[in-house]
Amino acid sequence: MRTTDAIVIGAGQAGLAMSHCLAARDIDHVVLERGRVAERWRRERWDSLRLLTPNWMSRLPGWSYRGPDPEGFMTMPEVIAHLEGYASAAPVEAGVAVHALRRGPFGYLVETGAGAWAARAVVVATGQCDLPHIPAIAATLPKAVRQVTPASYRNPGQLPPGGVLVVGASASGVQLAEEIHRSGRPVTLAVGRHTRLPRRWRGRDILDWMDRAGVLAERAEEVRDLTAARAQPSLQLVGRPDHASLDLGVLRGIGVRVVGRVETVSQGRVLLRDDLPDTTAAAQRTLDRLLARLDAVADAAGAPRERRPAPLPPFAPSPPEIDLAAEGIRTVLWATGFRRNYAWLQVPVLDAAGEIRHQGGVTPSPGLYVLGLRFLRRRNSNFLDGVGADAEALADHVLAHLVARGRAAA
């Protein structure tokens, strides 16, 4: 059995940020990664994807973007290279899958495919986007219908001929609906809750203003309903060289059919809710509130005035159902978010929904922490640009825990 002071599980942005912060505090540790550094960026992202955040926001503790295009958006190979550079000094054990994490006599035991480890502290940094969330109704779709998720989709060429139903209108859903439509396939987009945003506002990227206004760094204890904040859909943004916006109006304009929320599936028919007026109105209210907040900061900075995006013209009433076979729809793409799978976590810190119970990343089990989840401590906790502040805070907790328990590993 190998021993160390702390173990970090996962070598994505969260795990690497934590490794940097632990090293800065002279804490002996190892980073266990089931694949390679940035494995999900390598295997679970589509070919054309770019970061939604501008390059200048690619800030991690001790590491940030230094290229010639700070306002641009990294491609996936560029993101991988960015994280590989960051990982060059980290003690990463690649190709080591964790099979079980349980309490040990002096801390924690971690069983892996390459043997066992013992440590007094463990940080779970497997991230927000673990496994695609596929609704249970997917099991009732006809077998002839191909089902994919943003994690398994690569490009339109891998899809069978025919129409595509994209379910979900957050960042992934709207981007993939546009790309697949432009490939020549008819696309229907089923819309639920979503967050509409312009890419640019008053001469700057919208995330620049949100950063300046303190929106992204808003702390968990400052929001009225943290559970609701953590469940908010991702922003309808796309990272493109032309800095173009992408919303339901743009998709309708190019020919994507926009319909209401999927309720269930029955005998090859997808039943829909006619709720587009409600969901688009709610998105507009959220947009107006945010821009009012950003306007105060933009006014103080002397930014040029700009007319706010108008509400989208009404959409046609959503049909009550879609007959997949009759309409030639041969693919359903579930852009319905992600869930976490902690089957290997054998420490009693999971709630009824299977999520890790924590207070700002500190779990009820002393010495066990979680990092990289949405709104862990701040609104941008799961962003590449936001995880570093959380890692710094949790590294202080790890150090205090080790000092209190003795620095020697179990």
BELURWO-V533983 format. One record per residue. PHI is phi in radians with two decimals (999 if undefined). PSI is psi as a letter, one per 40 degrees, with the letter a starting at -180 (* if undefined). D_LAST is the distance of its C-alpha to the last C-alpha in whole Angstrom. Layout:
BEGIN
phi->{PHI;PHI}
psi->{PSI;PSI}
d_last->{D_LAST;D_LAST}
END
This chain:
BEGIN
phi->{999;-1.67;-2.24;-2.79;-1.31;-2.48;-2.12;-1.91;-1.79;2.00;-2.03;-1.59;-1.06;-1.19;-1.12;-1.22;-1.09;-1.14;-1.02;-1.04;-1.23;-1.17;-1.09;-1.12;-1.82;1.00;-1.69;-1.16;-2.75;-2.42;-1.93;-1.71;-2.26;-1.16;-2.10;-2.01;-0.94;1.02;-1.03;-1.20;-1.12;-1.43;-1.87;-2.13;-2.34;-1.35;-1.03;-1.57;-1.11;-2.15;-1.01;-1.43;-1.74;-1.11;-1.00;-1.13;-1.53;-1.47;-1.95;-2.22;-0.96;1.33;-2.74;-2.69;-1.13;-2.24;-1.45;-1.51;-2.27;-1.09;-1.58;-1.43;-2.32;-1.13;-1.33;-1.10;-1.04;-1.23;-1.11;-1.06;-1.10;-1.05;-1.31;-1.10;-1.08;-1.15;-1.43;-1.04;-1.82;-1.52;-1.42;-1.53;-1.80;-1.45;1.22;-2.06;-1.50;-1.50;-1.72;-2.78;-2.21;-2.46;-1.21;-2.15;-1.02;-2.14;2.84;-2.37;-1.96;-2.09;-1.68;-2.26;-1.21;-2.03;1.90;-1.77;-2.20;-2.28;-2.73;-1.48;-2.42;-2.38;-2.03;-1.50;-2.17;-1.48;1.58;-1.33;-1.66;-1.52;-2.12;-1.03;-1.53;-1.96;-1.01;-1.05;-1.13;-1.04;-1.18;-1.66;-1.21;-1.02;-1.10;-1.26;-1.55;-1.33;-2.04;-2.38;-2.26;-1.01;-1.35;-1.81;-1.31;-2.08;-2.85;-1.06;-1.09;-1.45;-1.55;-1.21;-1.02;2.00;-1.33;-2.31;-1.79;-1.73;-1.87;2.00;-2.16;-1.49;-0.95;-1.16;-1.06;-1.23;-1.13;-1.28;-1.05;-1.14;-1.09;-1.21;-1.06;-1.19;-1.39;1.83;-1.59;-1.15;-2.16;-1.97;-1.96;-1.61;-1.85;-2.00;-1.10;-2.71;-2.16;-1.48;-2.54;-1.37;-1.20;-2.06;-2.62;0.91;1.51;-2.37;-1.07;-1.02;-1.25;-1.09;-1.13;-1.13;-1.17;-1.12;-1.43;1.40;-1.14;-1.23;-1.65;-1.01;-1.51;-1.00;-1.30;-1.61;-1.61;-1.23;-2.30;-1.17;-1.07;-1.17;-1.11;-1.23;-1.66;-1.08;-1.18;-1.19;-1.22;-1.35;-2.22;-2.41;-1.69;-2.32;-0.99;-1.51;1.01;-1.32;-1.52;-2.50;-2.51;-1.13;-1.13;-1.09;-1.13;-1.06;-1.11;-1.64;1.95;-1.27;-1.43;-1.88;-2.27;-1.38;-1.18;-1.30;-1.77;-2.83;-2.22;-2.54;0.89;1.35;-2.01;-1.68;-1.54;-2.08;-1.78;-1.51;-2.09;-1.00;-1.01;-1.25;-1.24;-1.24;-1.16;-1.13;-1.12;-1.18;-1.09;-1.10;-1.07;-1.10;-1.10;-1.14;-1.15;-1.10;-1.19;-1.25;-1.03;-1.07;-1.26;-1.14;-1.07;-1.12;-1.51;1.28;-1.23;-1.09;-1.20;-2.63;-1.23;-1.20;-1.02;-1.29;-0.98;-1.18;-0.98;-0.98;-1.52;-1.07;-0.93;-1.23;-1.14;-1.22;-2.77;-2.14;-1.49;-1.03;-1.17;-1.11;-1.66;1.21;-1.51;-1.94;-2.38;-2.08;-1.89;-1.57;-1.73;-1.97;1.57;-2.32;-2.29;-1.91;-2.06;-2.00;-1.05;-1.46;-1.55;-1.81;-2.07;-1.29;-2.20;-1.63;-1.53;-1.10;-1.56;1.46;-1.67;-1.31;-1.33;-2.78;-2.11;1.09;1.64;-1.70;-1.49;-1.17;-1.62;-0.95;1.57;-1.96;-2.30;-2.33;-2.50;1.70;-1.49;-1.08;0.90;-1.04;-2.19;-2.40;-1.06;-1.77;-1.03;-1.70;-1.42;-1.00;-1.43;-1.91;-1.17;-1.10;-1.11;-1.15;-1.09;-1.06;-1.14;-1.24;-1.07;-1.13;-1.11;-1.06;-1.05;-1.09;-1.11;-1.15;-1.10;-1.19;-1.73;1.68;-1.26;-1.15;-1.25;-1.07}
psi->{h;i;i;i;d;i;h;h;h;h;f;a;d;d;d;d;d;d;d;d;d;d;d;e;e;f;h;h;i;i;h;h;h;d;b;i;h;f;d;d;d;d;e;f;i;i;d;e;h;i;i;e;i;i;d;e;e;g;h;i;h;e;h;i;h;e;a;e;g;d;e;a;h;i;i;d;d;d;d;d;d;d;d;d;d;d;e;d;e;i;g;h;g;i;f;h;h;h;d;i;h;i;i;i;d;e;b;i;h;h;h;i;e;f;a;i;i;i;i;e;i;h;h;h;f;e;i;d;g;c;h;h;h;h;i;d;e;d;e;e;i;i;d;e;h;h;h;i;i;d;d;e;h;d;i;d;d;e;i;i;i;a;i;h;h;h;h;h;f;a;d;d;d;d;d;d;d;d;d;d;d;e;e;e;h;h;h;h;h;h;h;a;i;i;h;h;i;i;d;i;h;f;e;i;i;d;d;d;d;d;d;d;e;e;d;d;e;h;i;d;e;e;i;d;g;d;d;d;d;d;e;i;i;i;i;g;i;h;h;i;d;e;f;i;i;h;a;d;d;d;d;d;d;e;e;h;h;h;i;a;i;h;d;i;h;h;f;e;h;h;h;i;h;g;e;d;d;d;d;d;d;d;d;d;d;d;d;d;d;d;d;d;d;d;d;d;d;d;d;d;e;f;i;i;i;h;h;i;h;i;i;h;i;i;i;i;h;h;i;d;i;h;h;d;d;d;e;f;h;e;h;h;h;g;g;f;a;i;i;i;h;f;d;e;h;f;h;g;e;i;a;d;e;e;i;h;h;i;h;f;e;h;i;e;h;h;e;h;i;i;i;e;i;h;f;d;d;i;d;f;d;e;i;d;e;e;d;d;d;d;d;d;d;d;d;d;d;d;d;d;d;d;d;d;e;h;d;h;i;*}
d_last->{10;9;7;8;8;10;12;16;18;21;23;26;27;25;22;23;24;21;20;22;22;18;19;22;19;18;14;13;13;14;17;18;21;23;26;27;27;29;29;31;34;34;35;36;38;42;44;46;43;43;40;42;41;43;41;41;39;36;34;30;28;30;32;35;38;40;43;47;47;45;47;46;44;42;42;39;39;39;36;34;35;34;31;30;31;29;26;27;25;22;19;20;19;23;24;20;21;18;19;17;14;13;11;8;7;5;6;8;9;12;14;17;20;18;15;12;9;6;6;6;10;12;16;18;21;23;26;29;31;29;32;36;37;40;42;43;46;46;46;49;51;53;51;54;52;49;46;44;41;41;38;40;43;44;48;51;52;49;51;54;57;58;57;54;52;50;48;46;48;45;44;43;46;49;48;48;51;53;52;53;56;57;56;59;58;59;56;56;53;52;51;49;47;47;47;50;50;52;50;52;54;56;55;51;49;48;44;45;47;44;42;45;45;42;42;39;37;38;35;34;35;38;39;41;40;36;36;39;38;35;38;40;42;41;44;47;46;47;46;49;51;54;52;54;53;52;53;55;58;58;57;60;62;61;61;58;59;57;57;55;52;51;51;51;52;55;57;56;57;55;56;56;56;58;56;57;59;56;53;55;56;53;51;54;54;50;51;54;52;49;52;54;51;50;54;54;51;54;57;55;54;58;57;60;61;60;62;59;58;61;60;60;63;63;62;64;63;61;62;61;59;59;60;58;60;63;62;61;57;55;51;49;47;44;43;42;38;35;32;28;27;23;24;20;19;18;17;20;21;24;28;31;31;28;27;24;25;24;25;26;23;20;20;20;16;14;12;14;17;20;23;26;28;32;32;28;30;33;35;34;31;31;33;32;34;32;28;28;29;26;23;24;24;21;19;20;18;15;16;17;14;11;14;14;10;10;9;7;4;0}
END
